Every structure is written in C-alpha cells, then in structure tokens.
Amino acid sequence: MPTLFDPVEMGALKLPNRILMAPLTRGRATREAVPTAIMAEYYAQRAAAGLIISEATGISREGLGWPYAPGLWSEDQVEGWKPVVAAVHEAGGRIVAQLWHMGRLVNPGVSGMQPVSASATTGPGLDHTYDGKQPSVEARAASVEDIARILGDYATAARNAIAAGFDGVQLHGANGYLIDQFLRDGTNLRDDEYGGPIANRLRFLREVVEAVIAEAEVARTGIRLSPNGAVQGCDDSDGHALFTAAAAELERLGVPWIELREPGPQSSFRATEEPPVSPAMRTVYSGRIVLNSDFDAARGQAKLDEGACDAISFGRPFLANPDLVERIRLGAKFNAPDVPTLYSQGSEGYTDYPTLLVRA
Ligand SMILES: Cc1cc2nc3c(=O)[nH]c(=O)nc-3n(C[C@H](O)[C@H](O)[C@H](O)COP(=O)(O)O)c2cc1C
C-alpha cells in the first residue's frame, strides 16, 4: 500500500505526494473579488503539498456571497490570479481552482440580488456579509433559462482558470452550496427534469461537469462532495443512495478524482452520526478518492493502508503550518491556527506562521 509520501496521478495531474491542501476560504481578495499579492505568498509557502486546492472561488457575482473571497469571472480577477498561480509553480507546486456558486447562501447584501437555488428555500441561519452576519434571504427557484446561464458561468470560470495558469479545477459540489442544493431532496423540490428522482437531481451536476470539461478538459477536472450528513441546512432523505449514484455518474463522465469531506461523529468540523458513503462510492468509481476531515498523519496513513482512498486532504493543519508536509515527514508538532484572523484581511495569521526551518 502507498504511503503519504508516494506519488500519485489524478488524471493529468502528477502529484509528488498524497498530502493535499484542502480548500480554505481566507478572505484576502479585494471587494471586487480580485486576488491580492499576499495570496501569492500564502499559497507559495504551501507549495510542497501534493496538490493545493484553492479557496472557494466565485464563478459569478450572483454565486459569491463571502466577503473578500476571490472570483474568476472578470478579466481583473484572471490577471490577479496569474501571479498567485505562477508563485506556486515557481515554488515547485501545483494548484487547482475550486469553482463555487453558493446558491441560496449568497446574501443580497453582498451580491446586490436575490439568491438563486434549485427551489425557493431559505438558508438555515446567518450569512456572512460586509456588515456582519445577516439573516439568510429566501432564494428564488432557478428557471431553465437561469440554469443555462449558470452553466455558462461555470464554463467561463473554468476557461478563466486555465487562462490564469491553474493546473485544473475542482467543482465545489459540497457543503450545502448550489450543486448540493440541486442534489438533495431537502432543498430540491422541483417537479421538472431537474427534480424528483435521483436521476433527475443528478442532471444539474452532470450538466455542470459537461460545461466545465468542455473548457478545462476532463483530465484536469475534479469535484468535492460531502455525502454524509446534513450541511448548512441541506439534507437528503437517502444520502447513501444519492451519492453512490453521483459517484457512478462521475465514473461515466470520466472525472478522474473526487475529494470527500466525510466527518465522523467526533469531528470538530460539522460532526455527523451518518456513516461515510465513500466505501460504497469506491465500489462504483474507479478514479482517485481523496478523503478529508480531521486527519492527522497516522489516521491518514491508516486510510491508505486500508485501501479506502488514494490521498488525504488536510484543511486546518495547512492554515497554521505552511511546511505541513515536512512536519509530517519529521513527526513534528503542528502549530495551532489563530481563529480571529481566519477571515480577516492582511497578513497577520495568514503568511506569518513559523516554519521549522528559517528560510534563507
Ligand atoms: C477557515 C476554513 C475555510 C474553509 N473554506 C472552505 C472552502 O473554501 N471550500 C471548501 O470546500 N471547504 C472549506 N472548508 C472546509 C475544509 O476544506 C475542510 O473540509 C475542513 O476544515 C475539515 O478538514 P480538516 O479537519 O482537515 O480541517 C474550510 C474550513 C475552514 C476551517
């Protein structure tokens, strides 16, 4: 069985190790969602990861509700990403862009418009805005014309990601955002060809994948899903059947890797009692499976030993440990992240975490 330090191929991506950086929103872009210079420094510091999955990146103003998160719909954003991606490449790393439409979780205070979702539902709580947290607003149900436009937005963002130099893209299909809102029957109440039976609820996912692979090529396209348990008020009556079918669909489409955020009951990030779906997904899907949530090196290696996955993605450990790969190699202690600066602007708690070795 491979170790965390063995190389792995995921489609066209050749990773030197199996320690991936999970997507982490940090809010260091401008209000126009343009990446900034400190983002280049931050990502380059973490270039030893087998693969960096970027922070969630909006495909459109409509789809981006997080203050100071980056986007990939404008020329300025593409230009802003270029030095970030180049810095990662110069440091020897690889980076894919996580493409994000937040659906009903976009607050009009950020986007200036009513949110759109599979159906007219409301997020469960408070949304992040430039004026602090505000109550979620009821979304309008996407018309078929809206869906066609959103598919176009995904395609444009994928094209822009490649133009900016990214090694590929990851569709954000997890965590109760738009793709998840279409997948799950708690938020998809439609009675047209996008709603009802699982086969119909998979349609939006399939069409997004098709739109994106037409621009980014399938060998450079992965997806993130969060199959077990409700997340941000988004739930399904049979997540096991739904996500097993999703994995079979991704197999048919030839998507080379799926990253799964699969917490357990003891997880410190959105814990759930619902058992993992990844074992069933692995029986119908022959691509690479990346597992996430609450891993340290030993637990991650144990999953590789079991044959349960092909790589592990680490989220919070990468926040405070730019040299996480080296720390795992040496069995060194991890720095703890500074919570107040997770989403603050500026370099504090962002690019100033200590490494084991002082850089020359
Ligand atoms: C500060 C922070 C930002 C996050 N941003 C994203 C994101 O942009 N996209 C995403 O899919 N998940 C995001 N997550 C979830 C992480 O990718 C990961 O699933 C979670 O931290 C659990 O993994 P861990 O135990 O290795 O930290 C975020 C988590 C944290 C703590």
The ligand as a MOL file (V3000), in Angstrom:
LIG
                    3D

  0  0  0     0  0            999 V3000
M  V30 BEGIN CTAB
M  V30 COUNTS 31 33 0 0 0
M  V30 BEGIN ATOM
M  V30 1 C -11.1660 28.5470 7.6220 0
M  V30 2 C -11.8290 27.4700 6.8000 0
M  V30 3 C -12.1890 27.7470 5.4920 0
M  V30 4 C -12.7650 26.7540 4.6830 0
M  V30 5 N -13.0520 27.0320 3.3790 0
M  V30 6 C -13.5040 26.0600 2.5530 0
M  V30 7 C -13.6820 26.3150 1.1610 0
M  V30 8 O -13.4230 27.4090 0.6450 0
M  V30 9 N -14.1460 25.2960 0.3990 0
M  V30 10 C -14.4440 24.0570 0.9270 0
M  V30 11 O -14.8620 23.1640 0.1870 0
M  V30 12 N -14.2560 23.7920 2.2480 0
M  V30 13 C -13.7800 24.7580 3.0530 0
M  V30 14 N -13.5280 24.4710 4.3720 0
M  V30 15 C -13.5960 23.0770 4.8300 0
M  V30 16 C -12.1920 22.4420 4.7510 0
M  V30 17 O -11.7680 22.2730 3.4080 0
M  V30 18 C -12.1750 21.0530 5.4290 0
M  V30 19 O -13.1820 20.2710 4.8520 0
M  V30 20 C -12.3930 21.1360 6.9400 0
M  V30 21 O -11.5040 22.0790 7.5180 0
M  V30 22 C -12.1920 19.7650 7.6100 0
M  V30 23 O -10.9020 19.2600 7.3070 0
M  V30 24 P -9.7020 19.3390 8.4090 0
M  V30 25 O -10.1710 18.5420 9.5900 0
M  V30 26 O -8.5080 18.7420 7.7180 0
M  V30 27 O -9.5310 20.7800 8.7530 0
M  V30 28 C -12.9980 25.4640 5.2130 0
M  V30 29 C -12.6520 25.2090 6.5510 0
M  V30 30 C -12.0760 26.1720 7.3350 0
M  V30 31 C -11.6840 25.8350 8.7400 0
M  V30 END ATOM
M  V30 BEGIN BOND
M  V30 1 1 1 2
M  V30 2 1 2 3
M  V30 3 2 2 30
M  V30 4 2 3 4
M  V30 5 1 4 5
M  V30 6 1 4 28
M  V30 7 2 5 6
M  V30 8 1 6 7
M  V30 9 1 6 13
M  V30 10 2 7 8
M  V30 11 1 7 9
M  V30 12 1 9 10
M  V30 13 2 10 11
M  V30 14 1 10 12
M  V30 15 2 12 13
M  V30 16 1 13 14
M  V30 17 1 14 15
M  V30 18 1 14 28
M  V30 19 1 15 16
M  V30 20 1 16 17
M  V30 21 1 16 18
M  V30 22 1 18 19
M  V30 23 1 18 20
M  V30 24 1 20 21
M  V30 25 1 20 22
M  V30 26 1 22 23
M  V30 27 1 23 24
M  V30 28 2 24 25
M  V30 29 1 24 26
M  V30 30 1 24 27
M  V30 31 2 28 29
M  V30 32 1 29 30
M  V30 33 1 30 31
M  V30 END BOND
M  V30 END CTAB
M  END
